[in-house]
Amino acid sequence: MFPPEAPLAADIDWQHLADKFEMAGGYIKKAAIRAAARALARGSSTTITFADLELAAQLEYREMGRIG
């Protein structure tokens, strides 16, 4: 969901996120945008971290009516 130039942390555990949060593409996209917005709020040169992605996925889960 991220373009190649997106500043992603090198230590993101994508498999952990995939195993923990089962969601369709639209929700994944919303979570990715939410994580990027959270990182951007810290500053324009801030990296998107695992914590940003995990929190965004948890928030999407809540909006989907699931507990995350």
PyMOL Python script that loads the backbone (N, CA, C, O; Angstrom):
from pymol import cmd

cmd.read_pdbstr("""\
ATOM      1  N   MET A   1       0.800  -1.201   0.000  1.00  0.00           N
ATOM      2  CA  MET A   1       0.000   0.000   0.000  1.00  0.00           C
ATOM      3  C   MET A   1       0.848   1.273   0.000  1.00  0.00           C
ATOM      4  O   MET A   1       0.334   2.359  -0.270  1.00  0.00           O
ATOM      5  N   PHE A   2       2.117   1.149   0.296  1.00  0.00           N
ATOM      6  CA  PHE A   2       2.978   2.331   0.356  1.00  0.00           C
ATOM      7  C   PHE A   2       3.795   2.464  -0.923  1.00  0.00           C
ATOM      8  O   PHE A   2       4.266   1.467  -1.471  1.00  0.00           O
ATOM      9  N   PRO A   3       3.961   3.689  -1.395  1.00  0.00           N
ATOM     10  CA  PRO A   3       4.832   3.887  -2.562  1.00  0.00           C
ATOM     11  C   PRO A   3       6.290   3.635  -2.167  1.00  0.00           C
ATOM     12  O   PRO A   3       6.627   3.712  -0.985  1.00  0.00           O
ATOM     13  N   PRO A   4       7.146   3.340  -3.127  1.00  0.00           N
ATOM     14  CA  PRO A   4       8.552   3.030  -2.818  1.00  0.00           C
ATOM     15  C   PRO A   4       9.269   4.138  -2.041  1.00  0.00           C
ATOM     16  O   PRO A   4      10.181   3.855  -1.264  1.00  0.00           O
ATOM     17  N   GLU A   5       8.870   5.379  -2.242  1.00  0.00           N
ATOM     18  CA  GLU A   5       9.555   6.485  -1.567  1.00  0.00           C
ATOM     19  C   GLU A   5       9.036   6.752  -0.148  1.00  0.00           C
ATOM     20  O   GLU A   5       9.540   7.645   0.533  1.00  0.00           O
ATOM     21  N   ALA A   6       8.046   5.995   0.297  1.00  0.00           N
ATOM     22  CA  ALA A   6       7.524   6.175   1.657  1.00  0.00           C
ATOM     23  C   ALA A   6       8.607   5.811   2.670  1.00  0.00           C
ATOM     24  O   ALA A   6       9.271   4.785   2.527  1.00  0.00           O
ATOM     25  N   PRO A   7       8.785   6.643   3.687  1.00  0.00           N
ATOM     26  CA  PRO A   7       9.828   6.384   4.687  1.00  0.00           C
ATOM     27  C   PRO A   7       9.383   5.342   5.717  1.00  0.00           C
ATOM     28  O   PRO A   7       8.837   5.691   6.764  1.00  0.00           O
ATOM     29  N   LEU A   8       9.616   4.081   5.420  1.00  0.00           N
ATOM     30  CA  LEU A   8       9.235   2.991   6.308  1.00  0.00           C
ATOM     31  C   LEU A   8      10.426   2.533   7.145  1.00  0.00           C
ATOM     32  O   LEU A   8      11.548   2.439   6.648  1.00  0.00           O
ATOM     33  N   ALA A   9      10.169   2.251   8.421  1.00  0.00           N
ATOM     34  CA  ALA A   9      11.220   1.716   9.287  1.00  0.00           C
ATOM     35  C   ALA A   9      11.658   0.355   8.749  1.00  0.00           C
ATOM     36  O   ALA A   9      10.849  -0.394   8.203  1.00  0.00           O
ATOM     37  N   ALA A  10      12.913   0.050   8.905  1.00  0.00           N
ATOM     38  CA  ALA A  10      13.466  -1.199   8.381  1.00  0.00           C
ATOM     39  C   ALA A  10      13.033  -2.420   9.185  1.00  0.00           C
ATOM     40  O   ALA A  10      13.062  -3.539   8.673  1.00  0.00           O
ATOM     41  N   ASP A  11      12.634  -2.218  10.439  1.00  0.00           N
ATOM     42  CA  ASP A  11      12.338  -3.357  11.311  1.00  0.00           C
ATOM     43  C   ASP A  11      10.845  -3.675  11.436  1.00  0.00           C
ATOM     44  O   ASP A  11      10.434  -4.285  12.423  1.00  0.00           O
ATOM     45  N   ILE A  12      10.037  -3.282  10.472  1.00  0.00           N
ATOM     46  CA  ILE A  12       8.607  -3.573  10.532  1.00  0.00           C
ATOM     47  C   ILE A  12       8.389  -5.072  10.328  1.00  0.00           C
ATOM     48  O   ILE A  12       8.891  -5.663   9.372  1.00  0.00           O
ATOM     49  N   ASP A  13       7.636  -5.670  11.238  1.00  0.00           N
ATOM     50  CA  ASP A  13       7.336  -7.098  11.176  1.00  0.00           C
ATOM     51  C   ASP A  13       6.000  -7.273  10.446  1.00  0.00           C
ATOM     52  O   ASP A  13       4.940  -7.362  11.067  1.00  0.00           O
ATOM     53  N   TRP A  14       6.080  -7.319   9.123  1.00  0.00           N
ATOM     54  CA  TRP A  14       4.885  -7.416   8.287  1.00  0.00           C
ATOM     55  C   TRP A  14       4.122  -8.702   8.566  1.00  0.00           C
ATOM     56  O   TRP A  14       2.891  -8.703   8.568  1.00  0.00           O
ATOM     57  N   GLN A  15       4.833  -9.791   8.800  1.00  0.00           N
ATOM     58  CA  GLN A  15       4.179 -11.076   9.055  1.00  0.00           C
ATOM     59  C   GLN A  15       3.368 -11.026  10.341  1.00  0.00           C
ATOM     60  O   GLN A  15       2.260 -11.559  10.399  1.00  0.00           O
ATOM     61  N   HIS A  16       3.907 -10.394  11.363  1.00  0.00           N
ATOM     62  CA  HIS A  16       3.182 -10.251  12.626  1.00  0.00           C
ATOM     63  C   HIS A  16       1.876  -9.493  12.399  1.00  0.00           C
ATOM     64  O   HIS A  16       0.825  -9.898  12.894  1.00  0.00           O
ATOM     65  N   LEU A  17       1.945  -8.398  11.652  1.00  0.00           N
ATOM     66  CA  LEU A  17       0.743  -7.609  11.374  1.00  0.00           C
ATOM     67  C   LEU A  17      -0.276  -8.438  10.590  1.00  0.00           C
ATOM     68  O   LEU A  17      -1.471  -8.395  10.882  1.00  0.00           O
ATOM     69  N   ALA A  18       0.194  -9.187   9.601  1.00  0.00           N
ATOM     70  CA  ALA A  18      -0.700 -10.014   8.793  1.00  0.00           C
ATOM     71  C   ALA A  18      -1.349 -11.117   9.633  1.00  0.00           C
ATOM     72  O   ALA A  18      -2.524 -11.432   9.448  1.00  0.00           O
ATOM     73  N   ASP A  19      -0.583 -11.698  10.550  1.00  0.00           N
ATOM     74  CA  ASP A  19      -1.110 -12.764  11.399  1.00  0.00           C
ATOM     75  C   ASP A  19      -2.102 -12.227  12.430  1.00  0.00           C
ATOM     76  O   ASP A  19      -3.084 -12.895  12.754  1.00  0.00           O
ATOM     77  N   LYS A  20      -1.854 -11.044  12.938  1.00  0.00           N
ATOM     78  CA  LYS A  20      -2.669 -10.477  14.019  1.00  0.00           C
ATOM     79  C   LYS A  20      -3.948  -9.816  13.516  1.00  0.00           C
ATOM     80  O   LYS A  20      -4.975  -9.851  14.194  1.00  0.00           O
ATOM     81  N   PHE A  21      -3.888  -9.213  12.329  1.00  0.00           N
ATOM     82  CA  PHE A  21      -5.020  -8.429  11.829  1.00  0.00           C
ATOM     83  C   PHE A  21      -5.470  -8.946  10.465  1.00  0.00           C
ATOM     84  O   PHE A  21      -4.795  -8.743   9.455  1.00  0.00           O
ATOM     85  N   GLU A  22      -6.612  -9.611  10.453  1.00  0.00           N
ATOM     86  CA  GLU A  22      -7.166 -10.098   9.197  1.00  0.00           C
ATOM     87  C   GLU A  22      -8.157  -9.060   8.689  1.00  0.00           C
ATOM     88  O   GLU A  22      -9.195  -8.824   9.306  1.00  0.00           O
ATOM     89  N   MET A  23      -7.823  -8.439   7.551  1.00  0.00           N
ATOM     90  CA  MET A  23      -8.719  -7.436   6.987  1.00  0.00           C
ATOM     91  C   MET A  23      -8.576  -7.376   5.478  1.00  0.00           C
ATOM     92  O   MET A  23      -7.536  -7.725   4.920  1.00  0.00           O
ATOM     93  N   ALA A  24      -9.630  -6.931   4.834  1.00  0.00           N
ATOM     94  CA  ALA A  24      -9.657  -6.816   3.377  1.00  0.00           C
ATOM     95  C   ALA A  24      -8.857  -5.594   2.931  1.00  0.00           C
ATOM     96  O   ALA A  24      -8.482  -4.743   3.737  1.00  0.00           O
ATOM     97  N   GLY A  25      -8.611  -5.533   1.629  1.00  0.00           N
ATOM     98  CA  GLY A  25      -7.764  -4.489   1.059  1.00  0.00           C
ATOM     99  C   GLY A  25      -8.152  -3.065   1.400  1.00  0.00           C
ATOM    100  O   GLY A  25      -7.282  -2.235   1.663  1.00  0.00           O
ATOM    101  N   GLY A  26      -9.434  -2.770   1.400  1.00  0.00           N
ATOM    102  CA  GLY A  26      -9.881  -1.413   1.717  1.00  0.00           C
ATOM    103  C   GLY A  26      -9.510  -1.001   3.131  1.00  0.00           C
ATOM    104  O   GLY A  26      -9.102   0.136   3.368  1.00  0.00           O
ATOM    105  N   TYR A  27      -9.652  -1.925   4.067  1.00  0.00           N
ATOM    106  CA  TYR A  27      -9.276  -1.636   5.452  1.00  0.00           C
ATOM    107  C   TYR A  27      -7.769  -1.523   5.604  1.00  0.00           C
ATOM    108  O   TYR A  27      -7.276  -0.709   6.384  1.00  0.00           O
ATOM    109  N   ILE A  28      -7.043  -2.341   4.859  1.00  0.00           N
ATOM    110  CA  ILE A  28      -5.580  -2.252   4.884  1.00  0.00           C
ATOM    111  C   ILE A  28      -5.152  -0.878   4.380  1.00  0.00           C
ATOM    112  O   ILE A  28      -4.270  -0.245   4.960  1.00  0.00           O
ATOM    113  N   LYS A  29      -5.769  -0.427   3.313  1.00  0.00           N
ATOM    114  CA  LYS A  29      -5.444   0.890   2.761  1.00  0.00           C
ATOM    115  C   LYS A  29      -5.742   1.989   3.768  1.00  0.00           C
ATOM    116  O   LYS A  29      -4.936   2.901   3.949  1.00  0.00           O
ATOM    117  N   LYS A  30      -6.894   1.907   4.423  1.00  0.00           N
ATOM    118  CA  LYS A  30      -7.239   2.911   5.438  1.00  0.00           C
ATOM    119  C   LYS A  30      -6.239   2.897   6.595  1.00  0.00           C
ATOM    120  O   LYS A  30      -5.853   3.953   7.097  1.00  0.00           O
ATOM    121  N   ALA A  31      -5.823   1.707   7.014  1.00  0.00           N
ATOM    122  CA  ALA A  31      -4.844   1.588   8.097  1.00  0.00           C
ATOM    123  C   ALA A  31      -3.497   2.166   7.670  1.00  0.00           C
ATOM    124  O   ALA A  31      -2.825   2.828   8.461  1.00  0.00           O
ATOM    125  N   ALA A  32      -3.106   1.921   6.432  1.00  0.00           N
ATOM    126  CA  ALA A  32      -1.839   2.455   5.927  1.00  0.00           C
ATOM    127  C   ALA A  32      -1.872   3.983   5.903  1.00  0.00           C
ATOM    128  O   ALA A  32      -0.904   4.632   6.299  1.00  0.00           O
ATOM    129  N   ILE A  33      -2.964   4.545   5.447  1.00  0.00           N
ATOM    130  CA  ILE A  33      -3.095   6.009   5.419  1.00  0.00           C
ATOM    131  C   ILE A  33      -3.089   6.566   6.830  1.00  0.00           C
ATOM    132  O   ILE A  33      -2.467   7.595   7.093  1.00  0.00           O
ATOM    133  N   ARG A  34      -3.775   5.897   7.734  1.00  0.00           N
ATOM    134  CA  ARG A  34      -3.812   6.337   9.131  1.00  0.00           C
ATOM    135  C   ARG A  34      -2.415   6.307   9.748  1.00  0.00           C
ATOM    136  O   ARG A  34      -2.036   7.228  10.471  1.00  0.00           O
ATOM    137  N   ALA A  35      -1.650   5.252   9.466  1.00  0.00           N
ATOM    138  CA  ALA A  35      -0.280   5.142   9.989  1.00  0.00           C
ATOM    139  C   ALA A  35       0.608   6.233   9.412  1.00  0.00           C
ATOM    140  O   ALA A  35       1.415   6.826  10.128  1.00  0.00           O
ATOM    141  N   ALA A  36       0.463   6.498   8.121  1.00  0.00           N
ATOM    142  CA  ALA A  36       1.260   7.553   7.483  1.00  0.00           C
ATOM    143  C   ALA A  36       0.904   8.924   8.056  1.00  0.00           C
ATOM    144  O   ALA A  36       1.791   9.749   8.275  1.00  0.00           O
ATOM    145  N   ALA A  37      -0.371   9.172   8.299  1.00  0.00           N
ATOM    146  CA  ALA A  37      -0.798  10.451   8.875  1.00  0.00           C
ATOM    147  C   ALA A  37      -0.248  10.613  10.285  1.00  0.00           C
ATOM    148  O   ALA A  37       0.156  11.707  10.679  1.00  0.00           O
ATOM    149  N   ARG A  38      -0.235   9.533  11.034  1.00  0.00           N
ATOM    150  CA  ARG A  38       0.322   9.578  12.400  1.00  0.00           C
ATOM    151  C   ARG A  38       1.816   9.923  12.358  1.00  0.00           C
ATOM    152  O   ARG A  38       2.294  10.745  13.140  1.00  0.00           O
ATOM    153  N   ALA A  39       2.532   9.295  11.451  1.00  0.00           N
ATOM    154  CA  ALA A  39       3.965   9.580  11.312  1.00  0.00           C
ATOM    155  C   ALA A  39       4.181  11.016  10.853  1.00  0.00           C
ATOM    156  O   ALA A  39       5.062  11.707  11.364  1.00  0.00           O
ATOM    157  N   LEU A  40       3.389  11.459   9.903  1.00  0.00           N
ATOM    158  CA  LEU A  40       3.524  12.815   9.375  1.00  0.00           C
ATOM    159  C   LEU A  40       3.247  13.862  10.451  1.00  0.00           C
ATOM    160  O   LEU A  40       3.837  14.942  10.431  1.00  0.00           O
ATOM    161  N   ALA A  41       2.367  13.554  11.373  1.00  0.00           N
ATOM    162  CA  ALA A  41       2.065  14.491  12.464  1.00  0.00           C
ATOM    163  C   ALA A  41       3.283  14.731  13.350  1.00  0.00           C
ATOM    164  O   ALA A  41       3.377  15.763  14.015  1.00  0.00           O
ATOM    165  N   ARG A  42       4.220  13.775  13.359  1.00  0.00           N
ATOM    166  CA  ARG A  42       5.453  13.951  14.135  1.00  0.00           C
ATOM    167  C   ARG A  42       6.482  14.805  13.403  1.00  0.00           C
ATOM    168  O   ARG A  42       7.432  15.285  14.022  1.00  0.00           O
ATOM    169  N   GLY A  43       6.311  15.003  12.106  1.00  0.00           N
ATOM    170  CA  GLY A  43       7.258  15.804  11.323  1.00  0.00           C
ATOM    171  C   GLY A  43       7.387  15.266   9.917  1.00  0.00           C
ATOM    172  O   GLY A  43       7.169  14.078   9.681  1.00  0.00           O
ATOM    173  N   SER A  44       7.741  16.130   8.980  1.00  0.00           N
ATOM    174  CA  SER A  44       7.754  15.751   7.567  1.00  0.00           C
ATOM    175  C   SER A  44       8.810  14.710   7.214  1.00  0.00           C
ATOM    176  O   SER A  44       8.673  14.028   6.199  1.00  0.00           O
ATOM    177  N   SER A  45       9.853  14.570   8.015  1.00  0.00           N
ATOM    178  CA  SER A  45      10.895  13.593   7.700  1.00  0.00           C
ATOM    179  C   SER A  45      10.834  12.380   8.625  1.00  0.00           C
ATOM    180  O   SER A  45      11.820  11.657   8.769  1.00  0.00           O
ATOM    181  N   THR A  46       9.693  12.161   9.243  1.00  0.00           N
ATOM    182  CA  THR A  46       9.537  11.060  10.186  1.00  0.00           C
ATOM    183  C   THR A  46       9.234   9.750   9.474  1.00  0.00           C
ATOM    184  O   THR A  46       8.491   9.725   8.493  1.00  0.00           O
ATOM    185  N   THR A  47       9.798   8.693   9.959  1.00  0.00           N
ATOM    186  CA  THR A  47       9.615   7.349   9.415  1.00  0.00           C
ATOM    187  C   THR A  47       8.321   6.728   9.944  1.00  0.00           C
ATOM    188  O   THR A  47       7.959   6.937  11.102  1.00  0.00           O
ATOM    189  N   ILE A  48       7.633   5.975   9.107  1.00  0.00           N
ATOM    190  CA  ILE A  48       6.461   5.214   9.522  1.00  0.00           C
ATOM    191  C   ILE A  48       6.975   3.978  10.253  1.00  0.00           C
ATOM    192  O   ILE A  48       7.719   3.178   9.687  1.00  0.00           O
ATOM    193  N   THR A  49       6.580   3.831  11.492  1.00  0.00           N
ATOM    194  CA  THR A  49       7.113   2.760  12.338  1.00  0.00           C
ATOM    195  C   THR A  49       6.136   1.597  12.480  1.00  0.00           C
ATOM    196  O   THR A  49       4.967   1.684  12.102  1.00  0.00           O
ATOM    197  N   PHE A  50       6.651   0.515  13.033  1.00  0.00           N
ATOM    198  CA  PHE A  50       5.809  -0.632  13.356  1.00  0.00           C
ATOM    199  C   PHE A  50       4.703  -0.206  14.308  1.00  0.00           C
ATOM    200  O   PHE A  50       3.558  -0.632  14.155  1.00  0.00           O
ATOM    201  N   ALA A  51       5.029   0.626  15.287  1.00  0.00           N
ATOM    202  CA  ALA A  51       4.021   1.093  16.250  1.00  0.00           C
ATOM    203  C   ALA A  51       2.912   1.878  15.546  1.00  0.00           C
ATOM    204  O   ALA A  51       1.739   1.731  15.888  1.00  0.00           O
ATOM    205  N   ASP A  52       3.272   2.702  14.575  1.00  0.00           N
ATOM    206  CA  ASP A  52       2.261   3.431  13.803  1.00  0.00           C
ATOM    207  C   ASP A  52       1.320   2.461  13.102  1.00  0.00           C
ATOM    208  O   ASP A  52       0.101   2.631  13.134  1.00  0.00           O
ATOM    209  N   LEU A  53       1.891   1.452  12.474  1.00  0.00           N
ATOM    210  CA  LEU A  53       1.097   0.485  11.718  1.00  0.00           C
ATOM    211  C   LEU A  53       0.224  -0.372  12.631  1.00  0.00           C
ATOM    212  O   LEU A  53      -0.934  -0.647  12.314  1.00  0.00           O
ATOM    213  N   GLU A  54       0.773  -0.786  13.746  1.00  0.00           N
ATOM    214  CA  GLU A  54       0.002  -1.623  14.665  1.00  0.00           C
ATOM    215  C   GLU A  54      -1.165  -0.842  15.266  1.00  0.00           C
ATOM    216  O   GLU A  54      -2.278  -1.361  15.348  1.00  0.00           O
ATOM    217  N   LEU A  55      -0.922   0.394  15.685  1.00  0.00           N
ATOM    218  CA  LEU A  55      -2.004   1.208  16.233  1.00  0.00           C
ATOM    219  C   LEU A  55      -3.070   1.469  15.173  1.00  0.00           C
ATOM    220  O   LEU A  55      -4.263   1.374  15.462  1.00  0.00           O
ATOM    221  N   ALA A  56      -2.659   1.792  13.968  1.00  0.00           N
ATOM    222  CA  ALA A  56      -3.610   2.038  12.888  1.00  0.00           C
ATOM    223  C   ALA A  56      -4.465   0.803  12.617  1.00  0.00           C
ATOM    224  O   ALA A  56      -5.671   0.918  12.400  1.00  0.00           O
ATOM    225  N   ALA A  57      -3.853  -0.363  12.627  1.00  0.00           N
ATOM    226  CA  ALA A  57      -4.598  -1.608  12.405  1.00  0.00           C
ATOM    227  C   ALA A  57      -5.574  -1.863  13.550  1.00  0.00           C
ATOM    228  O   ALA A  57      -6.701  -2.301  13.315  1.00  0.00           O
ATOM    229  N   GLN A  58      -5.156  -1.595  14.784  1.00  0.00           N
ATOM    230  CA  GLN A  58      -6.047  -1.762  15.935  1.00  0.00           C
ATOM    231  C   GLN A  58      -7.255  -0.834  15.822  1.00  0.00           C
ATOM    232  O   GLN A  58      -8.382  -1.243  16.103  1.00  0.00           O
ATOM    233  N   LEU A  59      -7.026   0.398  15.415  1.00  0.00           N
ATOM    234  CA  LEU A  59      -8.126   1.352  15.257  1.00  0.00           C
ATOM    235  C   LEU A  59      -9.076   0.922  14.139  1.00  0.00           C
ATOM    236  O   LEU A  59     -10.292   1.062  14.270  1.00  0.00           O
ATOM    237  N   GLU A  60      -8.535   0.407  13.060  1.00  0.00           N
ATOM    238  CA  GLU A  60      -9.385  -0.100  11.983  1.00  0.00           C
ATOM    239  C   GLU A  60     -10.208  -1.290  12.470  1.00  0.00           C
ATOM    240  O   GLU A  60     -11.388  -1.406  12.140  1.00  0.00           O
ATOM    241  N   TYR A  61      -9.594  -2.167  13.248  1.00  0.00           N
ATOM    242  CA  TYR A  61     -10.316  -3.316  13.804  1.00  0.00           C
ATOM    243  C   TYR A  61     -11.499  -2.854  14.620  1.00  0.00           C
ATOM    244  O   TYR A  61     -12.590  -3.412  14.507  1.00  0.00           O
ATOM    245  N   ARG A  62     -11.295  -1.835  15.443  1.00  0.00           N
ATOM    246  CA  ARG A  62     -12.392  -1.313  16.264  1.00  0.00           C
ATOM    247  C   ARG A  62     -13.501  -0.772  15.393  1.00  0.00           C
ATOM    248  O   ARG A  62     -14.678  -1.005  15.667  1.00  0.00           O
ATOM    249  N   GLU A  63     -13.136  -0.047  14.339  1.00  0.00           N
ATOM    250  CA  GLU A  63     -14.148   0.501  13.435  1.00  0.00           C
ATOM    251  C   GLU A  63     -14.884  -0.608  12.683  1.00  0.00           C
ATOM    252  O   GLU A  63     -16.037  -0.434  12.289  1.00  0.00           O
ATOM    253  N   MET A  64     -14.224  -1.732  12.487  1.00  0.00           N
ATOM    254  CA  MET A  64     -14.843  -2.874  11.807  1.00  0.00           C
ATOM    255  C   MET A  64     -15.756  -3.649  12.771  1.00  0.00           C
ATOM    256  O   MET A  64     -16.486  -4.546  12.349  1.00  0.00           O
ATOM    257  N   GLY A  65     -15.712  -3.305  14.044  1.00  0.00           N
ATOM    258  CA  GLY A  65     -16.504  -4.008  15.043  1.00  0.00           C
ATOM    259  C   GLY A  65     -15.796  -5.204  15.646  1.00  0.00           C
ATOM    260  O   GLY A  65     -16.413  -6.036  16.310  1.00  0.00           O
ATOM    261  N   ARG A  66     -14.497  -5.283  15.410  1.00  0.00           N
ATOM    262  CA  ARG A  66     -13.689  -6.364  15.984  1.00  0.00           C
ATOM    263  C   ARG A  66     -12.874  -5.801  17.139  1.00  0.00           C
ATOM    264  O   ARG A  66     -12.668  -4.592  17.244  1.00  0.00           O
ATOM    265  N   ILE A  67     -12.423  -6.688  17.990  1.00  0.00           N
ATOM    266  CA  ILE A  67     -11.551  -6.288  19.079  1.00  0.00           C
ATOM    267  C   ILE A  67     -10.136  -6.607  18.654  1.00  0.00           C
ATOM    268  O   ILE A  67      -9.851  -7.735  18.249  1.00  0.00           O
ATOM    269  N   GLY A  68      -9.228  -5.618  18.739  1.00  0.00           N
ATOM    270  CA  GLY A  68      -7.862  -5.826  18.274  1.00  0.00           C
ATOM    271  C   GLY A  68      -6.821  -5.641  19.298  1.00  0.00           C
ATOM    272  O   GLY A  68      -5.635  -5.793  19.007  1.00  0.00           O
TER     273      GLY A  68
END
""", "prot")
cmd.dss("prot")
cmd.show_as("cartoon", "prot")
cmd.util.cbc("prot")
cmd.orient("prot")
